[in-house]
Amino acid sequence: MTKEVFEQKSWKDSFTKDTRPVFTDLEAFIDNEVYRLFRSFAECILQEYDLRFGIPVWNAEKGWTYRIGKAGVYLITGIQIKKDRFIVEDIEVGNLEQYNRLLTYIKELYENNKSGFLKRIEEKNLQQRARSAERIAREKQEAEKLKSVIIPEKYNFFRWPAKLDISRLNRLYLLDAKGIQDEELADEIGVTLYLRCKYGKEDMERMEKNSIRCHGCGEELVGVGDFRQCKCGLQYSYKEYRRSYRRNNMPTGAAAKVFLEFIRGWEKAKTYQEKIILIDTLLHEFHLSLVSGATHRPVAMNFIDGSRSRVEEIISNLAR
């Protein structure tokens, strides 16, 4: 939707319970100056306190609301979105004076609750480590039972779509800025992004139905247990498949709507201009993820090969 469409609708009416917004939706809905303050606020809490915006949560009265915290522990919940302001606790922020008041409030809140907040994070981490130890012991026992059927050289053969070479992305933008349309390079980059989006989406949908895709022949492997064997001979652990998906940073989660729009757009794109607009739109989402701190790992890491610092540097430079 465009800003013009949003003029007639509230935040709750624009994004119903079944339509969770992403940051590009927030940017389109909220007034430009208020959005700038919201984004500045996200950058500030990330840099000053290592706090991030969590995925929005549905509230029957207020619609989708935001949380601020770290590692799944939240300092503030229920942040509301309006067309001309956002509301944190009882502080309405629609101008610079209110924004400065909010920063003062956050500083006091964090300092007053820091020890308890960090303690809760450590307790949660200890619980997670204990659960992980139990899981490892349990899965070790399960693996012992499968020794007679597992063929090591054919077990857990994973081949995910490659990430994008960051230098190639940088080159595309440098050439485009000079008015040089390198269609072959645009296709190479677009197809790489497309395959990451497509398989990220499709494989997550399969896993939600307890199915996986064979990385050898593409066959869908349906089952109820952990062990899966394909007719081509390759074998898989469903649990290891999911972990490999995560380790390889396959794209999913909060920005899935943006990925779907890229998939649909790329399948229809014909001209260089159409393709560069799609790539640029996805890059914009990467930058929003980076500056918002809405996730522990920036969305760009799902697509671009390189260290986090290098990826963040390139994305920030290209977004200017």
N, C-alpha and C positions, 0 to 999 in steps of 0.2 A: 504493500500500500504506500501511497505518497502522502506527504504532509497535508495536501489538500483534502484527501479522503479522511484523514484523521481529525480534521477540524470539527467534524460533526459527531465524533464518537469519543467516549471516555476510554481510559486505559483498560478497564475491565471488559467493556463491550468490544473493544478492538481485538483483544486476545482472550478468548474464552478458555475454559478449563482444559480443553483438548488442544489448545494452540499456544504452547509455551514460547515466549518471545526470546530472540537472541539480541545481541547488542546492536546489530544493524536495525532491528525493529525499534529499539529504544531510541536510536538516533533519528529515525524517520518520524517517530511519534512526538517527541518532546520538542519544545521551542529551542532554537539554535543556541541561544545564550545560556539557557538552563542546562542543555546537554553539555556545553563546554564546561560548566561548573561541575556537573556530575562526573565527567571524565577527569577533570582536575582533582576532584575528591578521590576518585579511584587511584590515581597515580600517587597522591599524597599518602594515603593510608598504606599503600604498598611500600613506598620508599621509607616512610618514617617508622612504621610499626610492623611491617611484613604481614599485613592483613589483606585479605582478598574478598571480593564479592563471590558468594557462592551461587550455584544455579538457582534461579528464582523458584519460589514456592507458592502454590495456589492458596489463596485465602478467599473464602466464600463471600466476604463482605468487601474486600479491597482489591480482589483480583490477584495478579501475580505480584508478589513482594520479594524484596531482596534481603540477603543476610550478609554480614561482615564477620569474618573470622579466619581461622587457620586450622588446617588438618582436620576439618570436620567439627571443630569446636567454635561456637559463634559468640561473639561479644555483643552484637546487635542483630535483631531480627525484625521483620515486618516493615522494611523501608518501602514507602508508598511512592507511586509514580502518578503525577498529574501532568496535564499539558503544559502548565506554566510554572511548575515547581516539583521538587521531590521532598519527601518528608522523612526525617530521621528522628525517631522518638517523637518529641513534640516540636522539633525545630523544622520549620518550613523554609526551604531554600529556593529562592527565585531571583536573588540578586547578590552582589558581592558582599554587602554588609551581613546578610544572613549566612552566607557561605563562611565568612570569617568567624562568625559566632559558632558555626558547626565545628570548625577546626579546633576551636578552644574547648568545646564540649568533648570532642573525641580525645583530645590530649588528656584532659582530666579523667575521663572515663577509663582510658587505657592505663594510666598511671595508678589509679585507685584499685584497679582490678587485675593488674599485671601478674602478680604472684599466683593468685588463684586461677587465672586464665592459663598460664603456662603449666601449672600443676595438672589441670584437667587434660591438657594436651599430652603431657608425659604419661598420665594414667591411661589414656586411650592408646598410646603407643605401646605401653607394657601389655595391655590386654590383647592388642593385635599381634605382638610377638609371641604371646602364649598360644593364641589360636593358630599361628603359623607353625609353631613347633608341633602341636597336636596333629595338624594336617600333614606335615612332612612324615611323621611317624606312621600315620594311618595309610598314606599313599605308598610308603615303602613296603608295608605288609601286602597291599594290593598288587604291587609290582611283582613281588615274589610269587604270587599265585599265577601270574601271567607268563612266567619265564618260559614255559613249554611251548607257547604259541607265538611269542614275539620273535621277529626276525630283525636283529639290530640294524642291519644296513637298509632296511625298508621301514623302520619305525620312526614316526614323527619327522617326516620329510616336509619341511616348510619352505615355501618360496613366495614371499609377498611382493607386490608391485614395488618397484624401486622408488626411492625418494628423489627429489629434484636436486640436481647439482646447483648449489647456490650461485656459483660463478656464471652459469648459463642464464639464470634469472636476471642477474645484474647486467649481463651483456645485452639481453633483450631490451631492458629499459634504457640503457645508454644509447643503443641504436635508435630506439623509438624517439628519444628526446632530440636526436639529430635529424629526424624525419626519414630515417631508413627503415623500411618495412621488411624485416627478415621473416618471411612467411614460414620457411622451413624450421627456424628456431622457435617461432611462436607455436607451430604444430607440435614440435617435440616437447615443449614445456606444457602446453595444454593437455596433450595426451597423458603425460606423466601425472599431472594433477587429476585428470579425469579417471584414470585407473585407480589411483589411491582413493578417490571419493567413491567410485563405483563398488570396488571390492570391500572397502570399509563398511559401506552401507549394507551391501548384500550379505556379507559374512556375519555381521552383527544380527541381521534379521534371521539368518539361518540358526545361529547359536541360541537365539531367544526361543527357537522351536526345538532345541536340542539336536540340531543337525549341523554338519560341517561340510566344507567343500574339499574334495581331494585335490591336492596341489600338483598331482601328477597328470590326471586326466580330466579334472573338473567335475567328476561325478559327485552328486549329493549323497552324503552318508547319513542316513537316519538311524537312530537307535535310542535305547534307554540307558545303557550302561556306559562306562568310560571307554572301553576298548572298541575301536572301529576298524574294519578291514575293507579295503576297496577291491573290486574285481580286477583292477590293474596290478594288484599285489602290494600296494603301499598300505601301511598300518598307522593308526593314530590313537593317541590318548586324547579324549575330548577335553579334559582339563588342561593338558599341555597345549592343545590347540588354542584355547582361550588365552592362556598366558603368553604364548608366542604372538598372538594378535596384539596384546597390550605392549609387550616388549618392543615390537616393531612399530609402535605408535600409529597403528592404523586409525584413521580418523572416524570419530563417532561422537556421541554425547551432545553437549549443549549447542554446538554449531551445526548439527546434522541437517537442519533446514537449509542452511546456506550451501552445504555440500550437494544436497538434492537439486537445488536451483542451478548449481554449476553443471551437474550431470545433464539435466534437461537442456540447458542452454548450449552446452558443447555439442550435443548430438544434433542440434539444429544449425549451429554456426557454420557459415560458408566463407565469409570474407575475413581478411586480416583484421579489419576494424572490429568486427563482431567478436572475434577471438580475443583480441587484446583487452576489450572491455570486460569480458568474462574473467580473464586472468587478473585484471586490475581490481575487479569487485571482490574476488577471493583474497587478493593481497590486502585489501582494505579490512576484511574480516580478520586477517592475521594481525594487522596493526591494532585493531580494536581489542582483540584478545590480549595483546601484549601490554597495552597501556591500562587496561581495566584491571588486570590482575585477577580476572574472573576465574581463572583456572590455575592450578599449580604449575602446569606446563603449557606455555603458549601454543595456540593452535598451529602456528607455523611449524612447530617441531613434528607435527604429524605428516608434513609434506616435504620439508627441506632438509637435506643432509648437511650436517655440520654441528659444531658445538652450540650450546644455547646462547652463549655470549655473541658468537659470530652471526648466528641467525637473527638475534635481536638487533644487532647493529645494522645488518643489511636491510631488514624490514623497516626499521626506523628511518634509514636514509632514503629508501625508495618511496616511503609515504610522504616525504617532504615535498 
